[in-house]
Amino acid sequence: MSHAQDCMIFLVDIGFGESILIDCGAGNSFETLLKNIRSVGLEPQRLKALILTHCHIDHIGGTWEFKDKFKIKIVAHKEDADAIEGKNTKKTAALWYGVDYKPVSVDHILSEDLETLTFGDVDFNCLHTPGHTPGSISVYCDIEGKRILFGQDIHGPFDASFQSNIEDWRKSMKKLLDLQADILCEGHFGIYRSKEDVRKYIESYLRRY
């Protein structure tokens, strides 16, 4: 729906014609993303924030353009802010994708294990889930009686250049299982639409690693 280099990018309608973007791809799909946002009846000019789940290029590469065009608030965890702000570009994995990353400043730096940000009618619960990267977060929202989990890159991979930590990741996966989410929006492998499917997906990677 955007570009082959992109992660899965999610848009949350927060009411009043406004929305929140969760991740934004590697940077080659900006115009396509604007078209996609308009296709569901929302306007990019009314984006309130961009929440970055971690510092990898396929999730953050388009950040500079969204911030430049729409002046939206950028949210990320402090442990990955160095890479997002250009102080440790190796950690972004941009070289893996052959992409020149344009750093941006983070407006809201998360530092707690769990921090809730309210936009419009929706609470975005930002849970620190390190492992894939030190500053990885998972975001969950309770909407219309359903718990929706944006659990980007549950599957890994893990690499020293990312500062990955497999033991931290295992603890993070236990946190996600404890949420008992009804819907999982994963970073690359689709949407899982029942508690059982969410649990099975996470547990399958715990068995693998």
N, C-alpha and C positions, 0 to 999 in steps of 0.2 A: 504493500500500500504506500510505501515511500521510497526506500532505496535498499539494495541488497546489503549494504554495509551497516544498516541501522539495527539497533535493538528494537524490541516492541515498545512503542510509544503510546502512552495512555492519556486521555483527556477526561477530566471530571467536571461535569456541569454542577456549579455550586449555587445556581439560582440567579435570578435577576439578569440573565443573559451573560453572566460571567463564568469563567472556567479556570481550571488549574491544569497545567501540563506536568506530567511525570516523565522525565527524560526527553531527549530531543534529537537523538540520532547522531550520526557521524559528521554531519555538516553539509552534505551534498543534496539534501532534500527539502530545504527550507520552503521553497515555493509550493512543492507538493504537499507539505504539511499544512500550509495555509489553506490550500484548496480542500484538504481533508477536513480541517476544522470548520470551514464554511459549509461543507456538504452535510453536516449534522445540525445546521441552523445556528451555529455560534460564530462570533466574530473574533479574529485574532487580536484586534485592538482592545478587546475586553478581557484578555488573559490577565490574571492577577499575579500569578507566580509560576515559576518553574522549579520543581523539586527534582534534584539530581540524586539518584539512588547510590551512585558511586562515581569514581573519577575516570572510567574508561571511555575512550574516544567515541565508541558507538553509542554511548549514552549522553555525552556532553559536547560533541563537536559542533553542534548548531547553537550552543548557548549564546555565543557572542552576538549572533545575528538577531536572535529574539530579544536580547537585552538592548541592542542598538536600536532596533526598529520600534519596540514597544515599551521600553523602560520598565520591564517587569522585574519583580523581586526574585533573586536567585537564592535558593535554599540548598545547603549541603552540610554534611558533617565535618567537624573540624579536622578529623584525621585524614580526610581526602581533599580538604580545601587547598593544601599546598600545591597539589597537582592541577587543580582547576584554575588556580590563580597563576600558574606558570612557573612555580618554584621547583617543581620536580616533574618535568614533562615525560620522563621515561616511564613513570608510573601510569600515564594515560594510555599506554600501548598504542599510541598514534603511529609509531613506526611499523607495527604489525599490519596496519591498514593503509600505509602510504599516504597518510593525511597530515597536513600541516595544521596543528592545533593553534587556535587563537585564544589566549588566556582571557579570563574575565574575573572580576572581583565577586566574591560571594557576599550577598547582602545580609543574609541571616545564617549564621554559623551555629549548627546544632552541636551541643556538647553533653547533653544528658543521655542516660540510657533510654529514656522515653520522653519525648517532648510533643505536645499537642499544639498544632497550629490550626486556628479556625479561620476559614475563608467562606464568606457567605453563610449558607446553611449547613456546611459540612465541616466536621472535625477531622483533620489529617493527623493521625497518630504516627509519629516518626520514631521507629524503634531501631536502635543501634544493633546491627547484626554483622559484626566484623567476621572476617574469614577470607572471603574472595578478595577484598581489599580491607585495610584497617578501618576505613570510614564508610563501609557499606551500610546502608539503611534499608529497612523494609517499611512500607507505609500501609496502614490499614484504616479503613473508614467503615463506620456502621451506618448504612443507608437503607431505609425502608425495611428494617428488620433483617438485613443481610450484612454479614461481615465480609468486606471485600479487601483482600490482601494483595498489594502490589509487591511481590517478592522477587525482585529482579535478580537474575543470575544465581538462583539457588543451586544450579548445576555446576557452578565453577566457571572456568577452570582455575587452577591454582599455579602460581608461578612466583619465583623469588623476586622478579622485577616488579610484581604487583604488591610486594610485601604481604603475600598471602600467609594465612595461618590456619592449618587444617583443624587444630584443636579448637580454636576460636569459632571456626565455621560450624563444627559439630554442636557446640553450645548454642550457637545462633539458631540452628535448625530446631533444636528442642524448644527454644522460645517461640518459633513459628508454629510448631505443632500445638503448643499450649494455647494459642489463640483460637484454635478450632474454627478457622475461617470457612465460610460457605462458598466463597469464590476465590480462586487464585489467578491473578494476572501475572504470568511469569515473564521474564525478560527476553526470552528467545523462543520458547516452546509452547506458547499458546495460553489458553484460558481454560481452567478446570472449574466445573460448575456444580460440584457437590462436596460436602464435607469429606466424604469417603475418597473421592478422587484427589482432593487436595492432600489428604493425609498420605495416600498411597504414593503420590508423586514425590513428596518430601522424603518419605521413608525409603523410597527406591534409591535416592542418592546417598542417604546415610548408610545403606548397605554397601553401596559401591565404594564409598570412601571410608 
